[in-house]
């Protein structure tokens, strides 16, 4: 059995090295909720809530996640028995949605379980790779020249794939310029739901640029509209914000609403659901990759473990710690060498939380003990 004696919620705030700009938001600082679970032998497992401060990406925020974890999920865990992390998702299923809250605490339990069994998390979930290929995501820049400069830097650093953000008015001209300078670059674009079917003529103009994919062109969950769009364009559609669960993947597959799935642990509710999605996509020939949410090293380490699984064949958004943070809260920091990240052989997520740095960015900690429930 996994016997938890305490759970600590650490709320921190960290400033990004550069603002991250999408079609609808500019992010300079990120509030982050870290979950530390502790067993009877004082082993610790760590998870991260990847929600943002406002509900622009999904309906969740860091504030709602904290409420759900504190008032519902922690009491549930302390009052239930379980022997494997995969059982946690079923325990949490009595509460609707709130995927990022659930994923944060479930991830901490997966980390703890791996440490209890003296295994890397990647091995516990069925990972097969010793290294993973990684790509990089670049937000909307103040000028095309600035964007080109960043792409040159990341290409020189060996990143295997580049994703740029687009929106109406910042699309074809930008892509055309990139392709003229980087004709063989593995390039994809992310619309963050900025377009609609009325933009079909413009989206058809993407086909000659041989993009890997266009990610989430329409508002989330418009599976029928996406089905019609995919029939009209050659560029593969990748689903991101529309995918909240295994059932969403199955629906998209049956309808033909896209050809690629971006798997984000937080968005789908945890590693258990992400593994289920991986297995379905592997069995049905659907390409997948692991997306990022501006995580600290804790969330990034969970992504690395997930991306070690067999069907993650497209380089994910799992950049080095130094891309986003002046310093990360883990030791060692995540590093990229020649476009690859080495899978840690350490137990659990394979990285240690740097308590000194954690305290530096800490807003507060809430402590919960099983005896208090």
Secondary structure, DSSP 8 states (H G I E B T S, - for coil): ---EEEEEEEEEEEEEEEEEE-SS-EEEEEEEEEEEEEETT--EEEEEE---SSTTSSS--HHHHHHHIIIIIHHHHHHS--SSTHHHHHHHTTS---HHHHHHHHHHHHHHHHHHTT-BHHHHTT---SEEEB-EEE---SSHHHHHHHHHHHHHTT-S-EEEE-BTTBSHHHHHHHHHH-TT--EEEE-TT---GGGHHHHHTTGGG--S-EE--SSTT-HHHHHHHHHH-SS-EEESTT--SHHHHHHHHHHT--SEEEE-HHHHTSHHHHHHHHHHHHHTT-EEEE---S--HHHHHHHHHHHTSTTB-S-BS---HHHH-SS-SEES----BTTEEE---SSBTS-EE-HHHHHHHEEEEEEEEGGG-
